[in-house]
Structures are given as C-alpha cells and as structure tokens.
Amino acid sequence: MRSDVDHLPPAQQEELARTTRVLLDEFAVATSRATQPWKKNGKVRKIVLFGSYARGDWVDEPENGYQSDYDLLIIVSHPDLTEIADYWYVAEDKILRDPAITRPVNIIVHTLDEVNRGLSRGEYFWVDIARDGVVLYDLPGSELATPMPLTAADAYEMASEYLAKQLPAVDRWLKLAAVSCAESETDPEWAKNAAFNLHQAAETAYTCFLLVRSHYVPRSHNLKFLRSLAEDREPRLVDAWPRATKIDRRRFELAKRAYVEARYSAAYAIDSDDLQAIRSAVTLLRDTVETVSREWLDGLRQKADL
C-alpha cells in the first residue's frame, strides 16, 4: 500500500493533510478525559484514503454538480471507538465547516481485526482498499493482513443471496411510498411519510448494490455517502439523480434529509412535484441497481463456470 499523495494536485494534498490533522486532534480531545483504560489509551492506528482519489480517477466538476468525495478509512484500537456519534461527530462537523476543505469528506471507522477479517474472507471492499489505498497516517504494528481473494463461486453465492434479500426490500419501500403519495393528495401530512419511504427505498437500493459488488456497506443512513460509494463503483448509477440544476440538487437534499426531518421536524415540507421527481429517481435507481447487479452476477457465474 502506497503512502504518498504525489499523484494529487497540491490543493487536494493540502486538504487531505488538514483533514487528517482535524481527525487526529479531535479524537485526542474525545479520549482525553477518559477513565477506562481502553478509552484513555485509545489510538488511531491508521488512516487510509480509498476510492477515486486514491486510484486517480476522481471527478472535480462542482459547476456541474458533480464532485468526487474524499473517502477515508480510520482504523482504531478498540471496537467502541468506532462509534461516530461518540468520537467522530465533532471532527466531521469541523471538517464540514472548514472553508479550507472544499471537497466532501466521508469516513468509515473500524478496528484492525475487522479489516483483517474482511481481507481474510476476500471481501472485495477490503481487498480493493488494500490494493489501491493510500496511507495518510500509520502507527507501527498496524499492518493489514494479506488479502485472500474469494473464489468466483463463493463470490457468486454471496452476491446472489444479497440481491435476493435486498431487492424485494427496495420494492416494499417503493410500494409504501406509492401508497403514501396517493394519500397525500387528500391529506398533506402523508407527504412526509412518502418522503421517508422514498429515502428508505434509495438507501436500501444502494445497500443492495454495495453488498452485491463489494460485500460491504457502511453503518450509515447518509444517502449522499451511500450514493458516493456506489457511484464510485458504477457510473451508470449517476443517471438516477440529475444534479445539473438547483432544483435537481434541492430534491436530492430533500430525499437525504427525509430520514430524520420527515419524521421529527415540523419545518420539513415537500410538495407533490418534488415527491414525484424523487419517486422517479428512486425507481430508476432501483432498476439500474438490478441491471448492473445481474450483469455482475452473470460475470461471476461465467468465471466460476457454473
């Protein structure tokens, strides 16, 4: 695994260095007043850049509404330190508000044991990180296990099970959304239910795709993060969400915010035009996920000679 970012322009190198400092500094603050030994002595063992900025095929077109995110894996010394709300929320918020960091930053947090178990099972997500990732911070003794790639037959079996379970779940959320949309024509309060159901359908669609293609999905309900991870692996998923105009981007934000705000915020509002546009986007997303997932399965089946 390489440990330099020389392939990136200076601006991106500076942003990643600043992001790394914020993550380390805020983690130190979060653990500084601990009494439990595992927490007081908690450590960040490794920070790894993965995804398009690690591979070198990022997109940086903010004027067109498309800009690749920085994706970072943080490896910590104890499972409880992986809790975003307890140890990483402040750092994420500082990074989001930092005017010197202009590109979105996504983090996933795991222990070394979790990562190495994934590598030993040959899970594509971790194998890809081990192959393409760039180490931004490293403690001695934090080496990754040697990847043990899955056989095509095993990969086919796992991916088939994920698709069989997750795709019907997407359809159930879409069915609930259709009922809620219909009810909202006479009772506007149903619009919030429809928005939440559409968020869940989109989240489940991305979960389906990520599990089929990489055998991993982060512990996150953030639709933008899931979209970023999925589109990084399959550009055809980009078409589901138009982003060239302000109204396109606003509608995606409505869908993203619906997970919390449609249930708990009196200020959340969405009209029928927005609902229908989001419903069309999620339906296209679902159909594209099915198409690309079945193509992936066909490729695995051929490799396995099944």
C-alpha positions in Angstrom: 0.0 0.0 0.0 1.5 3.3 -1.0 1.9 6.2 1.5 2.2 9.3 -0.7 -0.3 11.5 -2.4 2.0 12.8 -5.1 -0.5 11.9 -7.8 -2.9 14.5 -6.4 -2.8 18.3 -7.2 -1.3 20.4 -4.3 -4.8 21.7 -3.3 -6.1 18.2 -2.7 -2.9 17.2 -0.9 -3.3 20.2 1.5 -7.0 19.4 2.1 -6.2 15.8 3.0 -3.3 16.8 5.3 -5.7 19.3 7.1 -8.4 16.7 7.3 -6.1 14.2 8.8 -4.9 16.7 11.4 -8.5 17.5 12.4 -9.4 13.9 12.8 -6.4 13.1 15.0 -6.8 16.3 17.1 -10.5 15.8 17.7 -10.0 12.1 18.5 -7.4 13.1 21.1 -9.8 15.6 22.7 -12.6 13.0 22.7 -10.5 10.5 24.6 -8.5 12.9 26.8 -10.8 12.8 29.9 -11.4 9.1 29.8 -11.1 6.9 32.8 -11.4 3.4 31.2 -8.0 2.1 30.1 -9.2 1.1 26.6 -10.5 4.6 26.0 -7.8 6.6 27.8 -5.2 4.7 25.8 -7.2 4.6 22.6 -5.3 5.1 19.4 -5.9 5.8 15.8 -3.8 3.1 14.2 -4.2 4.0 10.6 -5.9 6.5 8.2 -6.3 5.3 4.6 -7.6 7.2 1.6 -9.6 5.0 -0.7 -11.9 5.4 -3.7 -11.4 7.6 -6.7 -8.8 10.0 -5.1 -6.7 7.0 -4.2 -7.0 5.4 -7.6 -6.6 8.7 -9.5 -9.9 8.8 -11.4 -11.7 11.4 -9.4 -14.1 13.9 -10.9 -13.9 17.6 -9.9 -16.7 19.5 -11.6 -18.6 21.5 -9.0 -20.1 23.7 -11.6 -22.0 20.7 -13.0 -23.0 19.5 -9.5 -20.6 16.6 -9.5 -17.5 16.4 -7.3 -15.9 13.2 -6.0 -15.7 12.8 -2.3 -12.7 12.0 -0.2 -13.3 8.6 1.3 -11.3 7.7 4.4 -10.9 4.5 6.4 -9.9 5.2 10.1 -8.6 2.1 11.9 -8.8 2.4 15.7 -7.6 0.3 18.7 -10.9 -0.7 20.2 -14.4 -1.6 18.8 -16.2 1.1 21.0 -14.0 3.8 19.4 -15.8 3.2 16.1 -18.9 4.9 17.3 -19.3 8.0 15.1 -21.6 9.9 17.5 -19.2 9.4 20.5 -15.8 10.0 18.9 -16.1 11.4 15.4 -19.1 13.7 15.1 -17.2 16.8 16.2 -14.4 16.1 13.8 -16.8 15.5 10.9 -18.6 18.8 11.8 -15.4 20.8 11.9 -14.3 19.3 8.5 -17.7 20.1 7.0 -17.5 23.7 8.2 -13.8 24.3 7.4 -13.6 26.7 4.4 -10.1 25.3 3.6 -11.6 21.9 2.9 -13.7 22.4 -0.1 -14.5 18.8 -1.1 -16.8 16.5 0.8 -15.2 14.0 3.3 -16.7 10.6 4.2 -15.3 8.4 6.9 -15.7 4.8 8.0 -14.2 3.6 11.3 -13.2 0.0 12.0 -10.8 -1.9 14.1 -7.8 -3.7 12.6 -9.4 -7.0 13.4 -12.5 -6.1 11.5 -10.5 -5.0 8.5 -8.2 -8.1 8.6 -11.2 -10.4 8.9 -12.7 -8.9 5.8 -9.3 -9.3 4.0 -9.0 -12.9 5.1 -12.5 -13.6 3.7 -11.6 -12.0 0.5 -14.4 -9.4 0.7 -14.0 -7.1 -2.4 -14.3 -3.8 -0.5 -11.4 -4.5 1.8 -9.3 -6.2 -0.9 -9.7 -3.1 -3.1 -8.6 -0.8 -0.2 -5.5 -3.0 0.4 -4.7 -2.8 -3.3 -5.5 0.8 -4.1 -5.5 2.7 -0.8 -3.1 5.4 0.2 -1.9 5.5 3.9 -2.2 9.1 5.3 -1.3 8.1 8.9 0.2 4.9 10.3 1.3 3.5 13.6 3.9 0.8 13.7 2.4 -2.7 14.1 -0.8 -1.8 12.2 -0.1 -3.9 9.1 -3.0 -5.2 7.1 -3.4 -8.9 6.6 -2.6 -10.5 3.2 -5.8 -10.5 1.1 -7.3 -13.9 0.4 -9.5 -13.4 -2.7 -12.8 -15.2 -2.8 -13.3 -17.8 -5.5 -15.7 -16.7 -8.2 -18.1 -19.4 -7.0 -18.2 -18.2 -3.4 -18.5 -14.6 -4.6 -21.4 -15.6 -6.8 -23.2 -17.3 -3.9 -22.8 -14.4 -1.6 -23.8 -11.8 -4.1 -26.8 -13.8 -5.2 -28.1 -14.0 -1.6 -27.6 -10.3 -1.1 -29.6 -9.5 -4.3 -32.4 -11.9 -3.4 -32.8 -10.4 0.0 -32.3 -6.7 -0.7 -34.1 -6.1 -4.0 -37.5 -7.1 -2.7 -36.9 -4.8 0.3 -36.5 -1.9 -2.1 -39.8 -2.8 -3.7 -41.6 -2.9 -0.4 -40.4 0.6 0.4 -41.4 1.8 -3.0 -44.9 0.2 -2.5 -45.2 2.1 0.8 -44.1 5.3 -0.9 -46.8 4.8 -3.6 -49.5 4.4 -1.0 -48.2 7.5 0.9 -48.1 9.6 -2.3 -51.6 8.7 -3.1 -52.8 9.5 0.4 -51.0 12.8 0.3 -53.4 14.1 -2.4 -56.1 14.4 0.2 -54.0 14.7 3.4 -50.8 16.6 3.1 -49.3 15.0 6.2 -48.8 11.8 4.2 -46.2 13.6 2.1 -43.7 13.3 4.9 -44.4 9.5 5.1 -43.8 9.3 1.4 -40.5 11.2 1.6 -39.3 8.9 4.4 -40.3 5.8 2.5 -38.5 7.1 -0.6 -35.4 7.7 1.4 -35.5 4.2 2.7 -36.0 2.8 -0.8 -33.0 4.7 -2.0 -30.9 3.7 1.0 -31.8 0.0 0.5 -31.1 0.2 -3.2 -27.6 1.5 -2.5 -27.2 -1.1 0.2 -28.2 -3.8 -2.2 -25.7 -2.7 -4.8 -22.8 -2.3 -2.4 -23.3 -5.7 -0.9 -23.5 -7.4 -4.3 -20.5 -5.6 -5.6 -18.2 -5.2 -2.5 -19.8 -7.3 0.3 -19.7 -4.2 2.5 -22.0 -1.3 3.4 -21.1 1.4 6.0 -23.2 1.8 9.1 -24.7 5.0 7.7 -28.1 6.4 6.7 -26.5 9.3 4.9 -27.8 9.0 1.4 -25.1 11.2 0.0 -22.4 9.0 1.4 -24.0 5.8 0.1 -24.5 7.4 -3.3 -20.9 8.4 -3.4 -19.6 4.9 -2.6 -22.0 3.3 -5.1 -21.3 5.7 -7.9 -17.6 5.3 -7.4 -18.0 1.7 -8.4 -20.7 2.0 -11.1 -21.0 5.3 -13.1 -24.4 4.2 -14.5 -25.9 4.9 -11.1 -25.2 8.6 -11.6 -28.1 9.0 -14.0 -30.7 8.3 -11.3 -30.2 11.6 -9.7 -30.0 14.7 -12.0 -27.7 17.3 -10.5 -27.2 19.9 -13.2 -29.8 22.4 -11.8 -30.5 23.9 -8.4 -33.9 22.2 -8.3 -32.3 18.8 -9.0 -29.9 19.2 -6.2 -32.6 20.5 -3.8 -34.7 17.4 -4.5 -31.8 15.1 -3.6 -31.3 17.0 -0.4 -35.0 16.6 0.4 -34.6 12.9 0.0 -31.4 12.8 2.1 -32.9 14.9 4.9 -36.1 12.9 5.0 -34.6 10.1 7.1 -34.7 12.4 10.2 -36.6 15.5 9.3 -39.6 13.9 7.6 -40.3 12.1 10.9 -39.2 14.7 13.5 -39.1 18.2 12.1 -42.2 20.4 11.8 -40.3 22.6 9.4 -39.8 19.8 6.8 -42.0 20.4 3.8 -42.2 18.6 0.4 -44.8 19.1 -2.4 -46.3 16.6 -4.9 -44.0 17.7 -7.7 -40.9 17.1 -5.6 -42.3 13.7 -4.4 -43.0 12.5 -8.0 -39.5 13.6 -9.2 -37.8 11.8 -6.2 -40.0 8.8 -6.8 -39.0 8.6 -10.4 -35.3 8.9 -9.4 -35.5 6.2 -6.9 -37.4 3.9 -9.3 -34.7 4.4 -11.9 -32.1 3.8 -9.2 -33.7 0.5 -8.3 -34.0 -0.6 -11.9 -30.3 0.3 -12.6 -29.2 -1.5 -9.4 -31.0 -4.6 -10.6 -29.5 -4.4 -14.1 -25.9 -3.8 -13.0 -26.1 -6.4 -10.2 -27.4 -9.1 -12.6 -24.6 -8.3 -15.0 -22.1 -8.7 -12.2 -23.7 -12.0 -11.2 -23.5 -13.2 -14.8 -19.8 -12.3 -14.9 -19.2 -14.2 -11.7 -21.1 -17.2 -12.9 -19.1 -17.4 -16.1 -15.8 -17.1 -14.1 -17.0 -19.9 -11.8 -18.1 -22.0 -14.8 -21.5 -22.6 -13.1 
